[in-house]
Amino acid sequence: MTVNDDSFTQWKTRERIAESMIPIIGKLQRDRDVTVLLHSRSLVNKSVVGLLKTHRFARQIAGAELSVTETLPFLEALTALDLGPSQIDIGMLATTYRADDRGLSVAEFTAEAVAGATGERKIERGAPRDVVLYGFGRIGRLVARLLIEKAGSGNGLRLRAVVVRRGSGQDIVKRASLLRRDSIHGPFQGTITVDEARERILANGHEIQVIYCDDPTTVDYTEYGIRDAVLIDNTGRWRDREGLSKHLRPGIAKVVLTAPGKGDIPNIVHGVNHETIKPDERILSCASCTTNAIVPPLKAMADEYGVLRGHVETVHSFTNDQNLLDNYHGSDRRGRSAPLNMVITETGAASAVAKALPDLDAKITGSSIRVPVPDVSIAILNLRLAREATRAEVLDHLREVSLTSPLKRQIDFVSTPDAVSSDFIGSRHASIVDAGATKVEGDNAILYLWYDNEFGYSCQVVRVVQHVSGVEYPTYPAPAA
C-alpha cells in the first residue's frame, strides 16, 4: 500500500468515527440540554466534515491536532452519566486527560471532570423563557437564528415574537425570506414557512408572532400569551433608561439593548462583567460589537502585564447607517458612498471600556475607519504595558487564555499566515487574536483582533440573555480561574 493509500484509509476511518458521533451529540442536546463543545466550538449540527475540520483547527490553538479517535471515548462516556443541562468540552477533556498521571480510565476521568453536572448536583430544567425581538434587521435576524438553533430540547430560551413597523406589500413574506436567506451568513439551517392569516413565521417548529407596532407603549404582550419575557431592542432608537422603559409593558420583565447604553444603564460584555448584573436590573445594554471585541483581550493583558494606556483603531465593515451612494447624512463623512470609500468616523468603544472595566486606570482612546467590506472588522489595540514582555510570552499567554480561561468563549486565537477578514465570517467569539500580526517590543504591545461584528456580537448578546434568564448552563471541565 502506498503512503497516499494509507492516508486515504485513515481519512475514511476518521469519517466513519465522526459519523458515529453525530447522533450522540444530537441526542445529548435534545434529551438532556447538553451542548458538546470542542475547545469552545459547538459540535451541535455539525456535518462529518465539519466535525473533522473542528478537530483539525484545534492544532492552531493547542499546538497539536485532536483526532476523533481521541475524543469519541469521552463522548461515549458522557452517554453513561446522569447529566443535567450543561456545556461539556470534549477537547478539554481529552487534553487534560493526556496530562493526568493517575491511571484513571476515560470513563472514570470523565465522570470526575463533569461531576458538577450529574446526579444530585445537576441543574434541573426549568420552563422556557420567552424572548421578544424589537426590530428585525441585521442583528435581530442573526439573534433569531441563534435562538432557534439553541432551542435544543425546547427548554431554555424560546423566541415568541418580533416587533416591526408594517411595510408595504407582502411584509411578513419578505421578512421571512430575509430570515431564510442571508448574503453574508448563508441560508437558514432548517425550514421556514409563513402563516399570513395569523401573521406568524414558523421556523424549525417555532411559532414566531409578528407584531406590527410604531409605538412600544401600545403593546400588551400578554394578549399573545407572552409572559415574563426578555425583550431585545435591536433598533438602537432608544438608548437611555427613559426611552427603553417604554418597552416595560405587560408580559415584559427585562429589556436588553444591542447598542451602547447611555446614562446609568449597565454596559455588559459577557465574560468580563456579566456577573455584576443585579437580579433586579430590568434594563441593560450589551455595549457595541467593537467594545465586545476589545474588552476581553484588554482584560487578559491587564490581568497579566498591567496596562498604563492604550489606543484602539478599528477598521470596520460598512453598516446600514451609511449611504449606498453619496447622499445627505446627519453625521460627517457617513453620507459618502460606503462601498466605494474608506470613511473616517468616530467610535464610542474606547469610552465604553470604563463601564465594562471600571478598575482599569489606563486611558484608552479610539478612532475608526469604515471600509468597503460587508462584514468582519479588525481592531488594532496598541498598549503600553506596566512591565516589559516578549512577543512569545504574550502569544503564549493569549493562546492559553483562549483555551482554558473564563474568557475562552470571548477570545479565539489564530496562527495561520494567510488569514483575511472573510475567514472569520460566522465566528462565535467576540474577537480573534491574529498571532502572526502581533507585535511586542519592551513595554509596547500591538494586538490585531478580528471580529465578526454581526454574528460574533449576536452570540455575545444571546449569552447575556441566557445569563439574565437563568439558562446559562455551566461548562465542564471548569475553566481555570
C-alpha distance (Angstrom), angle and dihedral (degrees) to the residues before:
residue distance angle dihedral
M1 . . .
T2 3.83 . .
V3 3.78 124.5 .
N4 3.81 89.9 -108.5
D5 3.81 91.2 52.3
D6 3.79 89.9 49.6
S7 3.82 91.7 50.3
F8 3.80 90.8 49.6
T9 3.81 91.5 49.7
Q10 3.80 89.9 51.8
W11 3.80 90.2 49.7
K12 3.81 92.1 52.1
T13 3.81 89.8 49.0
R14 3.80 90.9 52.9
E15 3.81 89.5 48.0
R16 3.80 90.8 55.2
I17 3.81 91.5 48.7
A18 3.82 92.3 48.1
E19 3.81 89.7 48.9
S20 3.81 89.7 54.7
M21 3.82 90.3 51.7
I22 3.82 95.7 57.6
P23 3.85 98.8 73.7
I24 3.82 91.1 44.2
I25 3.81 92.0 52.8
G26 3.81 91.8 46.1
K27 3.80 94.5 47.6
L28 3.81 92.6 49.2
Q29 3.80 90.5 54.7
R30 3.79 97.9 42.3
D31 3.80 98.2 42.3
R32 3.80 102.7 31.9
D33 3.82 108.2 17.8
V34 3.81 89.2 -117.0
T35 3.80 114.7 149.0
V36 3.80 113.2 -158.0
L37 3.80 114.5 -144.3
L38 3.77 135.7 -175.4
H39 3.80 110.8 -153.3
S40 3.82 90.1 -25.3
R41 3.82 93.7 -47.1
S42 3.77 115.5 119.1
L43 3.81 114.8 -123.0
V44 3.81 93.3 -165.7
N45 3.84 113.3 122.5
K46 3.79 91.7 3.9
S47 3.81 118.6 147.7
V48 3.81 122.6 -129.2
V49 3.79 91.2 -95.7
G50 3.81 90.4 42.6
L51 3.80 90.5 56.7
L52 3.80 91.9 48.5
K53 3.81 92.4 47.9
T54 3.79 91.4 50.4
H55 3.79 90.3 52.2
R56 3.79 89.8 47.3
F57 3.79 92.5 50.4
A58 3.79 90.6 58.5
R59 3.80 89.4 78.3
Q60 3.82 90.2 68.4
I61 3.77 92.7 60.6
A62 3.80 103.3 24.7
G63 3.80 97.6 36.5
A64 3.82 93.6 -122.6
E65 3.78 133.6 65.4
L66 3.78 117.4 -111.2
S67 3.77 117.4 -136.7
V68 3.78 125.3 -145.0
T69 3.80 85.7 -129.4
E70 3.82 86.6 66.5
T71 3.79 98.2 45.2
L72 3.81 100.5 40.1
P73 3.85 94.0 74.1
F74 3.81 89.9 55.3
L75 3.78 91.3 48.5
E76 3.80 90.4 50.3
A77 3.82 90.2 48.0
L78 3.81 89.8 56.7
T79 3.79 92.0 58.9
A80 3.80 90.4 62.1
L81 3.82 93.5 55.7
D82 3.81 129.6 87.4
L83 3.79 93.4 -118.6
G84 3.77 128.0 -176.5
P85 3.83 128.1 -161.1
S86 3.81 108.4 -49.4
Q87 3.79 147.4 121.1
I88 3.79 114.7 -108.0
D89 3.79 122.3 -167.0
I90 3.81 108.6 -151.4
G91 3.81 89.3 -177.1
M92 3.79 90.0 61.5
L93 3.80 90.9 43.4
A94 3.81 90.8 54.9
T95 3.81 93.3 44.0
T96 3.80 95.9 48.4
Y97 3.81 91.3 43.4
R98 3.81 89.5 58.6
A99 3.79 89.6 58.0
D100 3.80 95.5 44.7
D101 3.81 113.4 100.2
R102 3.80 100.9 -176.0
G103 3.79 95.0 100.3
L104 3.81 94.9 -120.0
S105 3.78 120.1 160.1
V106 3.79 118.7 -115.8
A107 3.81 89.8 -105.7
E108 3.81 92.9 50.5
F109 3.80 93.5 45.9
T110 3.81 92.5 47.5
A111 3.80 93.5 48.8
E112 3.79 90.1 51.7
A113 3.82 95.0 45.6
V114 3.82 94.5 51.3
A115 3.81 97.4 34.1
G116 3.82 91.4 122.2
A117 3.81 89.8 64.8
T118 3.80 96.9 50.0
G119 3.77 140.4 77.5
E120 3.79 117.9 -15.3
R121 3.80 91.7 -9.2
K122 3.80 95.9 59.4
I123 3.79 122.1 107.2
E124 3.77 114.6 -107.0
R125 3.76 116.7 -130.3
G126 3.77 115.0 -106.6
A127 3.77 131.5 -160.5
P128 3.81 114.5 -73.0
R129 3.81 116.9 -92.0
D130 3.79 115.8 -125.3
V131 3.81 117.7 -123.9
V132 3.81 127.7 -164.7
L133 3.81 123.5 -165.5
Y134 3.80 114.2 -148.1
G135 3.80 101.9 -160.0
F136 3.79 126.8 16.4
G137 3.80 106.0 -144.5
R138 3.81 130.1 118.1
I139 3.82 96.6 -47.3
G140 3.80 95.0 33.6
R141 3.80 94.0 56.4
L142 3.81 93.4 45.1
V143 3.81 91.1 49.4
A144 3.82 87.3 49.8
R145 3.81 90.3 53.5
L146 3.80 91.0 50.0
L147 3.80 94.1 47.6
I148 3.80 91.1 50.5
E149 3.80 92.2 45.8
K150 3.80 93.3 49.2
A151 3.81 95.7 47.6
G152 3.82 89.6 100.1
S153 3.77 109.1 161.9
G154 3.80 92.3 3.9
N155 3.79 94.3 -94.0
G156 3.79 123.8 108.3
L157 3.79 116.6 38.3
R158 3.80 123.1 5.7
L159 3.80 122.4 -166.2
R160 3.80 105.5 -137.7
A161 3.80 106.7 165.8
V162 3.78 148.5 -0.3
V163 3.79 121.6 -148.2
V164 3.82 119.0 -148.7
R165 3.79 141.8 151.5
R166 3.77 111.7 -97.4
G167 3.78 113.9 -104.9
S168 3.77 128.3 -158.7
G169 3.78 122.8 -87.7
Q170 3.77 123.2 1.5
D171 3.78 94.5 0.3
I172 3.80 100.8 164.8
V173 3.82 92.6 40.4
K174 3.79 91.1 53.7
R175 3.80 93.1 46.1
A176 3.79 90.6 50.7
S177 3.79 89.3 48.9
L178 3.81 90.7 53.9
L179 3.80 89.1 51.6
R180 3.80 90.2 49.2
R181 3.82 97.0 48.4
D182 3.78 128.9 35.9
S183 3.80 124.0 179.4
I184 3.80 92.1 -147.3
H185 3.78 107.0 28.9
G186 3.78 98.9 34.9
P187 3.79 131.4 -131.9
F188 3.79 125.2 -18.6
Q189 3.79 110.9 -96.8
G190 3.77 99.9 -121.5
T191 3.78 140.6 12.5
I192 3.78 130.7 -47.3
T193 3.78 128.1 -169.0
V194 3.80 131.9 171.9
D195 3.79 129.3 -131.0
E196 3.80 100.1 -162.9
A197 3.81 94.4 177.4
R198 3.82 92.4 59.4
E199 3.83 93.7 30.5
R200 3.78 93.2 -122.4
I201 3.80 136.3 138.3
L202 3.80 115.5 -146.4
A203 3.80 112.1 -153.9
N204 3.81 120.6 174.0
G205 3.79 90.0 -27.1
H206 3.82 94.9 -45.6
E207 3.81 114.9 126.3
I208 3.79 104.8 -147.4
Q209 3.79 115.1 -169.1
V210 3.80 114.6 -143.5
I211 3.80 108.6 -145.2
Y212 3.79 116.7 -165.6
C213 3.77 112.2 -147.8
D214 3.80 140.5 148.9
D215 3.81 95.6 -173.7
P216 3.83 122.1 44.3
T217 3.81 91.9 -154.4
T218 3.81 90.7 68.2
V219 3.83 97.6 60.8
D220 3.80 124.3 97.6
Y221 3.80 103.5 -169.6
T222 3.78 93.3 -170.3
E223 3.81 87.4 71.3
Y224 3.82 85.6 70.4
G225 3.80 94.0 47.4
I226 3.81 92.2 -102.5
R227 3.80 116.1 146.1
D228 3.82 134.9 178.4
A229 3.80 90.9 -7.8
V230 3.77 132.7 172.6
L231 3.80 109.7 -128.9
I232 3.81 116.2 -153.4
D233 3.80 112.0 -156.1
N234 3.82 107.5 -152.1
T235 3.79 96.2 169.2
G236 3.80 100.4 78.3
R237 3.78 87.6 -148.2
W238 3.82 92.4 126.2
R239 3.80 121.2 35.9
D240 3.80 105.1 162.2
R241 3.77 130.0 74.0
E242 3.79 94.6 -105.4
G243 3.80 93.7 53.9
L244 3.80 96.8 41.5
S245 3.80 91.2 47.7
K246 3.80 86.7 72.2
H247 3.80 86.7 77.0
L248 3.81 93.2 60.1
R249 3.76 93.3 98.4
P250 3.82 130.3 142.2
G251 3.82 106.7 -58.5
I252 3.83 95.8 24.6
A253 3.81 119.5 102.4
K254 3.81 102.3 168.2
V255 3.80 139.1 17.1
V256 3.81 123.7 -146.9
L257 3.82 118.9 -168.5
T258 3.83 121.3 -151.2
A259 3.81 93.6 -150.9
P260 3.81 135.0 57.3
G261 3.79 110.8 -66.3
K262 3.78 122.4 -133.2
G263 3.79 131.3 -137.2
D264 3.79 115.7 -0.2
I265 3.79 96.5 -13.3
P266 3.83 109.5 125.5
N267 3.82 112.6 -116.0
I268 3.80 105.9 -146.8
V269 3.80 127.7 -160.2
H270 3.77 106.7 -173.2
G271 3.78 112.4 -125.6
V272 3.80 92.0 26.7
N273 3.80 110.5 53.8
H274 3.80 107.5 -6.0
E275 3.80 90.2 111.0
T276 3.82 88.5 65.8
I277 3.81 92.9 66.7
K278 3.80 108.1 117.3
P279 3.80 115.2 -130.8
D280 3.80 91.3 -124.5
E281 3.83 94.8 48.8
R282 3.79 106.4 119.1
I283 3.82 100.4 179.1
L284 3.80 126.7 45.1
S285 3.79 141.2 151.5
C286 3.81 132.2 -130.5
A287 3.83 89.3 -149.1
S288 3.82 117.2 -137.5
C289 3.79 132.4 -46.2
T290 3.81 90.4 -109.7
T291 3.81 93.1 49.0
N292 3.81 88.3 52.7
A293 3.80 89.6 49.3
I294 3.80 98.0 51.6
V295 3.81 105.2 32.5
P296 3.85 99.2 66.5
P297 3.85 95.4 50.8
L298 3.80 89.4 40.3
K299 3.80 89.3 55.3
A300 3.82 90.6 46.2
M301 3.80 90.6 53.4
A302 3.81 94.8 42.5
D303 3.80 92.6 50.4
E304 3.81 92.7 52.2
Y305 3.81 105.5 31.4
G306 3.79 107.6 10.2
V307 3.80 120.4 -119.3
L308 3.81 122.4 -124.9
R309 3.80 98.6 -179.6
G310 3.77 140.7 -23.9
H311 3.78 148.4 -174.2
V312 3.78 127.6 -147.5
E313 3.80 122.6 -157.3
T314 3.78 112.8 -170.8
V315 3.78 122.1 -158.5
H316 3.77 97.5 -160.5
S317 3.79 133.2 -170.9
F318 3.80 115.3 -117.5
T319 3.80 119.0 -93.1
N320 3.79 139.0 -157.4
D321 3.79 93.7 -92.9
Q322 3.82 89.2 70.7
N323 3.78 125.2 78.1
L324 3.79 123.7 -102.4
L325 3.81 89.1 -145.3
D326 3.80 129.5 14.2
N327 3.78 109.4 -68.3
Y328 3.79 140.8 135.5
H329 3.82 116.0 -60.0
G330 3.77 128.8 173.2
S331 3.80 92.5 -132.0
D332 3.79 125.7 68.3
R333 3.84 115.4 -94.4
R334 3.82 95.0 -6.4
G335 3.79 89.6 99.4
R336 3.80 90.2 69.6
S337 3.80 118.7 95.0
A338 3.82 109.3 -76.0
P339 3.84 98.2 -155.4
L340 3.82 92.5 48.1
N341 3.80 103.9 44.4
M342 3.76 147.6 47.4
V343 3.80 103.4 -125.0
I344 3.79 124.0 -158.0
T345 3.79 110.1 -143.2
E346 3.77 141.9 151.7
T347 3.80 130.3 -88.8
G348 3.77 128.0 -159.3
A349 3.79 92.3 -160.7
A350 3.80 95.6 99.3
S351 3.80 94.1 52.1
A352 3.82 90.0 45.8
V353 3.81 90.5 60.4
A354 3.81 89.8 79.3
K355 3.80 91.5 61.4
A356 3.79 93.7 50.6
L357 3.82 96.2 38.5
P358 3.82 105.8 29.9
D359 3.81 92.4 163.8
L360 3.81 92.7 59.0
D361 3.81 107.7 101.2
A362 3.80 94.9 -173.2
K363 3.78 118.8 111.0
I364 3.81 110.1 -123.2
T365 3.81 119.8 -164.9
G366 3.78 127.2 -173.0
S367 3.79 148.2 -172.0
S368 3.78 135.9 175.6
I369 3.78 143.4 -144.9
R370 3.80 120.6 -161.1
V371 3.81 112.0 -145.9
P372 3.84 134.7 -169.1
V373 3.81 100.2 -92.8
P374 3.83 121.3 103.7
D375 3.80 98.6 -138.7
V376 3.83 143.8 9.0
S377 3.77 121.1 51.8
I378 3.78 135.9 -164.3
A379 3.79 129.3 -135.2
I380 3.80 118.0 -155.7
L381 3.80 106.2 -153.6
N382 3.80 112.8 -164.1
L383 3.81 111.1 -168.2
R384 3.77 137.0 -177.2
L385 3.79 106.0 -149.2
A386 3.79 128.7 -148.0
R387 3.80 90.2 -126.8
E388 3.76 136.0 23.1
A389 3.77 121.9 -96.1
T390 3.78 140.5 172.9
R391 3.78 127.0 -117.1
A392 3.80 91.0 -115.0
E393 3.81 91.6 52.4
V394 3.79 93.3 50.3
L395 3.80 93.3 47.0
D396 3.80 92.2 47.8
H397 3.80 89.5 50.3
L398 3.80 94.8 49.1
R399 3.81 92.2 44.5
E400 3.80 89.8 53.0
V401 3.81 91.4 46.9
S402 3.81 89.8 52.9
L403 3.81 90.7 51.8
T404 3.78 109.4 38.4
S405 3.82 112.6 8.5
P406 3.82 130.1 93.6
L407 3.84 85.4 -103.0
K408 3.80 94.7 61.6
R409 3.82 92.6 107.5
Q410 3.81 90.0 51.7
I411 3.82 101.8 41.8
D412 3.79 124.3 53.5
F413 3.79 126.5 -179.8
V414 3.80 130.0 -145.2
S415 3.79 128.8 -177.1
T416 3.79 102.0 175.3
P417 3.82 111.7 129.1
D418 3.82 96.0 -138.6
A419 3.81 102.0 49.0
V420 3.81 115.6 146.3
S421 3.78 133.2 172.8
S422 3.80 98.7 -90.3
D423 3.81 89.8 58.5
F424 3.80 88.9 72.1
I425 3.79 100.2 52.0
G426 3.79 105.2 127.5
S427 3.81 95.9 20.0
R428 3.80 110.3 154.4
H429 3.80 94.1 -155.7
A430 3.79 124.0 95.2
S431 3.81 89.6 -127.3
I432 3.79 141.2 -5.2
V433 3.82 121.2 -140.6
D434 3.81 111.0 -135.1
A435 3.79 102.4 -144.6
G436 3.79 95.0 -169.4
A437 3.80 93.6 56.6
T438 3.82 96.8 43.7
K439 3.81 114.6 117.0
V440 3.80 125.9 -165.2
E441 3.78 127.5 174.3
G442 3.78 119.6 164.7
D443 3.79 108.4 -54.5
N444 3.82 94.3 -10.6
A445 3.80 121.2 92.2
I446 3.80 126.7 177.3
L447 3.80 116.5 -166.0
Y448 3.79 124.3 -167.7
L449 3.79 108.6 -151.2
W450 3.80 121.4 -170.8
Y451 3.80 118.6 -159.8
D452 3.77 137.4 176.0
N453 3.78 95.3 -129.2
E454 3.81 90.2 -161.9
F455 3.81 109.4 36.6
G456 3.80 101.2 25.1
Y457 3.79 89.6 49.3
S458 3.82 91.3 47.6
C459 3.81 88.5 54.6
Q460 3.79 89.4 54.2
V461 3.81 90.1 50.5
V462 3.80 91.8 52.3
R463 3.82 90.7 48.6
V464 3.81 90.2 55.0
V465 3.82 91.3 48.3
Q466 3.81 90.2 49.0
H467 3.80 89.8 51.4
V468 3.81 96.6 50.2
S469 3.81 89.6 44.1
G470 3.79 94.1 53.7
V471 3.82 93.7 -119.4
E472 3.79 98.9 105.4
Y473 3.76 97.5 118.2
P474 3.83 121.5 -150.1
T475 3.79 122.2 -102.1
Y476 3.80 124.4 -127.1
P477 2.96 134.1 -121.2
A478 3.80 84.2 38.3
P479 3.83 113.5 -117.7
A480 3.78 116.9 -107.4
A481 3.78 112.5 -97.3
